[in-house]
Structure formats: C-alpha cells, structure tokens
Amino acid sequence: MTTHEILPHDDWVDARKTLLAKEKEFSRLRDELSKARRELPWERVQKEYAFDGPNGKVTLSELFDGKSQLIVYHFMYGPDWEEGCKSCSYIADHFEPAIVHLGHRDVSMVAVSRAPLKELARFKERMGWTFTWVSSFDNEFNRDCGVSFTQDEIDENTAYYNYKQQGFPSTEAPGASVFFTDDNGDLYHTYSVYQRGLDMFIIAYHYLDIVPKGRDEDYLSYTMEWLRLHDAYDD
C-alpha cells in the first residue's frame, strides 16, 4: 500500500498548478541561460587537427560536412580499452534520431575518441550505430578540449576537467564541444560542456524525471551504476 500523499481531484489540481508555476519559472530561466550561452564569446581554433575516419584522414573543417555549426561529443574510449564507456554509450543511443533533424538546422554532429579507428568501427557495429565517429589517436584534440589526461595527472589528482583542477578516475572523460566556421573557413570554438551539463543530451533521463520513482539512483554507489550497454541487460 502506498504511503504517498493522496488528494481529491480538485486539491490535486491545485497542487499541480503550484508545481506548474515553478516549471514555468524554470523554463524562463532555461531560455535566459540558453541565450547567454549563445552570446558567449568565441575563441579561434589555432591548430590543424586531422582525424582517422572511415574514408581516411579527415580534418576538423571537413567534419562540418558543409554545415556552419558542429557538435563534437567526446566519447570515452581509450586506446587500450576493450569497449566504449557505458555512460557515453547511453548518451550515444540518443544521437541518431536527432542528427537527421540537426542537419536541417545547419548543424553537423560527430563523436570523437582516442581509441584506434578499427576499435571504434567494431564497437559501432556491435551497438548498431551509424553516426560519424572518428579517432583522435594521432592528435591532441581530446587533450586540448579538456577530456584526456595523463596517468600522472590521474594519480596526483591534478587533471584539469570542467574548468578546474580535480581528481578524475580515468584518463578519458566525457564532454561535448561546439564549433563554428565562417564564410572564410575560419574555425571557432564556441562552447564546451562536461559532467552534469551533459544531462541535457540524455532523453531517457528526462522521461525518468517525470515518473514517480525518478532516476532511482540515490541508493547506488554512483549514479549510473545500474546502467548497461543496451545489448548487455540481463533481460
């Protein structure tokens, strides 16, 4: 038997309207934050980056694929890992339904990891994904974007992640970076986001946030302990 508060319909509607007022306030604040994000100053990309792609070397400029805006998801997959990060895979499961629509808003989206291309291709096939995924094994892109660290930095808790020096449990970290190219072909870094800022990309979490049990993670040793690769759940 439930111990949750139960109300008559009219009282329930009153309670729902009170929450609705808070939701509307949150929506307005989110719109303000999104506007501030778009108005953030940019920085010019100074380095030439070349990645390993399915058809050979591909530059950062070429990843735009004719669009002026590029979203890069920094997928945790180290050079010597047997498979990709399960949390990044959870996020990546949400990519493809969005990518077709992003393309019609002048946005290209790709994933980048430090694992060799052949390992990315193998895991991509296993997961059934078709999005563009390239390897930064031979360049400093991930480190320059603040998502790859040396083992010494991990051991000494000096990894610089999410704009501060801190401890991190892995030499690879998740994140997303946004780039813009102008009519002259100049490239600009406009935004990067890490840690809980990546929640916005996880649609399944937004669904869980509206059900009675929510994400139901408070009793776990870490938030995504329950998570599995989508082909690895027991049932």
Phi and psi in degrees as a GROMACS rama.xvg file:
@    title "Ramachandran Plot"
@    xaxis  label "Phi"
@    yaxis  label "Psi"
@TYPE xy
-71.297  146.939  THR-2
-105.576  4.45123  THR-3
-72.0394  148.823  HIS-4
-61.9177  131.885  GLU-5
-118.284  130.81  ILE-6
-124.118  154.407  LEU-7
-61.4843  159.557  PRO-8
-54.9674  -49.1563  HIS-9
-62.3746  -39.4638  ASP-10
-68.2133  -37.0732  ASP-11
-62.0283  -42.1943  TRP-12
-62.6789  -39.5083  VAL-13
-61.9  -43.8364  ASP-14
-64.714  -38.693  ALA-15
-66.4414  -37.6589  ARG-16
-66.216  -35.459  LYS-17
-62.6218  -44.4434  THR-18
-66.5986  -37.5175  LEU-19
-58.7877  -38.7569  LEU-20
-61.3147  -39.5718  ALA-21
-68.6391  -38.0872  LYS-22
-64.116  -40.6454  GLU-23
-65.3776  -39.3785  LYS-24
-62.457  -42.8829  GLU-25
-61.2171  -42.4153  PHE-26
-61.5789  -42.0499  SER-27
-65.0233  -41.3116  ARG-28
-65.7827  -37.4056  LEU-29
-64.1367  -40.7684  ARG-30
-62.7566  -40.5609  ASP-31
-64.0663  -42.1513  GLU-32
-64.5793  -41.4663  LEU-33
-63.1378  -39.1008  SER-34
-64.66  -44.2391  LYS-35
-63.1824  -36.2642  ALA-36
-62.8504  -43.2768  ARG-37
-67.1285  -27.8275  ARG-38
-89.3914  -0.559893  GLU-39
-59.8154  137.365  LEU-40
-58.9615  156.713  PRO-41
-105.18  166.299  TRP-42
-128.806  143.414  GLU-43
-73.8831  138.488  ARG-44
-78.717  117.327  VAL-45
-93.3345  -26.2503  GLN-46
-93.9777  155.834  LYS-47
-95.3222  117.943  GLU-48
-108.448  135.197  TYR-49
-126.446  130.799  ALA-50
-112.702  158.857  PHE-51
-88.6761  119.458  ASP-52
-120.915  173.028  GLY-53
-56.7847  -27.1689  PRO-54
-110.067  22.4786  ASN-55
107.723  -162.77  GLY-56
-65.8939  140.778  LYS-57
-139.625  135.659  VAL-58
-86.5753  166.927  THR-59
-59.4846  -40.5326  LEU-60
-59.5449  -39.7732  SER-61
-70.4503  -23.6491  GLU-62
-67.6929  -18.039  LEU-63
-65.8847  -24.9507  PHE-64
52.7615  43.6519  ASP-65
85.966  -4.59447  GLY-66
-93.5645  166.584  LYS-67
-96.0437  -11.4783  SER-68
-126.721  140.152  GLN-69
-134.699  128.61  LEU-70
-104.44  126.27  ILE-71
-112.014  122.297  VAL-72
-95.1206  124.243  TYR-73
-85.2626  96.8062  HIS-74
-86.0565  124.602  PHE-75
-70.893  106.416  MET-76
-157.77  95.9055  TYR-77
-74.7518  163.157  GLY-78
-58.5862  -28.908  PRO-79
-112.153  16.5355  ASP-80
-80.6982  150.345  TRP-81
-81.9979  -25.4263  GLU-82
-157.567  166.952  GLU-83
-73.2371  159.761  GLY-84
-58.2628  136.748  CYS-85
-70.5748  -32.8496  LYS-86
-69.4922  -43.0255  SER-87
-64.0542  -34.9796  CYS-88
-66.032  -38.1824  SER-89
-57.8324  -45.3705  TYR-90
-66.4455  -44.1433  ILE-91
-63.1842  -27.4508  ALA-92
-60.3184  -17.6393  ASP-93
-97.6897  -4.13194  HIS-94
-66.3983  -54.3363  PHE-95
-65.084  -36.5572  GLU-96
-61.3822  -27.0724  PRO-97
-86.446  -32.731  ALA-98
-58.8363  -40.5293  ILE-99
-62.5879  -35.3116  VAL-100
-77.4298  -37.8975  HIS-101
-58.6651  -38.5701  LEU-102
-58.9904  -26.6554  GLY-103
-90.4882  5.97053  HIS-104
-121.709  27.0048  ARG-105
65.7317  35.5225  ASP-106
-128.688  129.707  VAL-107
-104.205  150.428  SER-108
-137.76  132.778  MET-109
-139.776  166.36  VAL-110
-114.163  146.557  ALA-111
-131.439  134.491  VAL-112
-140.995  161.37  SER-113
-85.7035  -12.6262  ARG-114
-62.7964  149.561  ALA-115
-58.1108  150.953  PRO-116
-56.8467  -38.5444  LEU-117
-63.2336  -33.2613  LYS-118
-72.8185  -38.7675  GLU-119
-61.8931  -43.4465  LEU-120
-63.6721  -40.5711  ALA-121
-63.8172  -47.336  ARG-122
-69.2658  -37.8273  PHE-123
-60.2001  -41.8723  LYS-124
-65.8637  -41.8513  GLU-125
-59.2218  -41.9532  ARG-126
-80.2719  -13.2543  MET-127
77.1085  25.0385  GLY-128
-89.5264  153.938  TRP-129
-125.779  -1.99805  THR-130
-66.091  159.187  PHE-131
-69.7727  128.79  THR-132
-138.466  117.906  TRP-133
-121.381  161.012  VAL-134
-103.019  134.622  SER-135
-105.957  27.5099  SER-136
-55.5626  -36.9628  PHE-137
-99.8317  11.3941  ASP-138
-137.382  178.314  ASN-139
-101.848  16.8375  GLU-140
-56.0416  -50.8556  PHE-141
-62.7932  -40.577  ASN-142
-67.3773  -41.9843  ARG-143
-63.7356  -28.6839  ASP-144
-88.5223  2.18568  CYS-145
79.3022  29.2255  GLY-146
-127.669  9.17305  VAL-147
-133.903  138.156  SER-148
-133.614  159.027  PHE-149
-81.4348  161.157  THR-150
-64.5318  -34.3564  GLN-151
-62.0441  -40.2921  ASP-152
-64.4081  -37.1341  GLU-153
-66.8874  -47.3083  ILE-154
-63.3227  -33.2506  ASP-155
-98.4347  5.58982  GLU-156
55.9284  40.4979  ASN-157
-117.944  16.7737  THR-158
-63.7769  135.822  ALA-159
-96.3033  103.046  TYR-160
-136.648  138.684  TYR-161
55.2604  41.3363  ASN-162
67.0546  27.7484  TYR-163
-157.457  156.339  LYS-164
-79.6362  128.886  GLN-165
-160.286  169.131  GLN-166
-76.9146  150.548  GLY-167
-149.669  142.084  PHE-168
-81.0334  -1.97147  PRO-169
-144.991  156.034  SER-170
-76.4719  -9.21195  THR-171
-120.842  142.82  GLU-172
-133.05  156.256  ALA-173
-85.6935  156.18  PRO-174
179.078  176.129  GLY-175
-142.369  138.498  ALA-176
-127.67  147.367  SER-177
-119.831  139.388  VAL-178
-132.245  155.768  PHE-179
-133.284  143.062  PHE-180
-123.715  135.115  THR-181
-94.4632  -175.91  ASP-182
-64.83  -20.5801  ASP-183
-87.0253  -4.00265  ASN-184
85.3837  5.51987  GLY-185
-72.2439  143.402  ASP-186
-108.953  142.457  LEU-187
-134.193  139.73  TYR-188
-91.4084  121.437  HIS-189
-108.012  -23.2436  THR-190
-169.692  146.231  TYR-191
-141.219  149.414  SER-192
-141.828  145.679  VAL-193
-140.879  173.801  TYR-194
48.3065  -131.42  GLN-195
-62.7169  -17.5375  ARG-196
-62.9741  -17.505  GLY-197
-81.0494  -8.83459  LEU-198
-54.1275  -32.9582  ASP-199
-61.3891  -19.721  MET-200
-89.6759  -6.78453  PHE-201
-102.873  90.8518  ILE-202
-62.5004  -36.0712  ILE-203
-59.9812  -35.0994  ALA-204
-64.8584  -37.2512  TYR-205
-65.8064  -34.4191  HIS-206
-67.3597  -44.2377  TYR-207
-61.7299  -31.0006  LEU-208
-67.5881  -14.4079  ASP-209
-103.949  -2.6512  ILE-210
-95.8037  160.021  VAL-211
-55.2606  -38.5554  PRO-212
-85.0175  -8.16713  LYS-213
60.3247  -145.293  GLY-214
-76.011  -19.2298  ARG-215
54.4748  47.1034  ASP-216
-116.539  -0.763737  GLU-217
-62.5063  -28.9726  ASP-218
-87.5648  -4.68991  TYR-219
-83.8254  159.029  LEU-220
-70.8974  -26.4411  SER-221
-151.611  159.765  TYR-222
-59.0425  -39.5573  THR-223
-102.029  24.4051  MET-224
-59.4928  -32.6218  GLU-225
-70.3757  -20.1912  TRP-226
-70.9083  145.824  LEU-227
-132.914  158.99  ARG-228
-58.2547  148.109  LEU-229
-65.6859  -12.5776  HIS-230
-102.235  11.8348  ASP-231
-121.75  7.34661  ALA-232
-70.7196  146.908  TYR-233
-61.0685  -31.8174  ASP-234
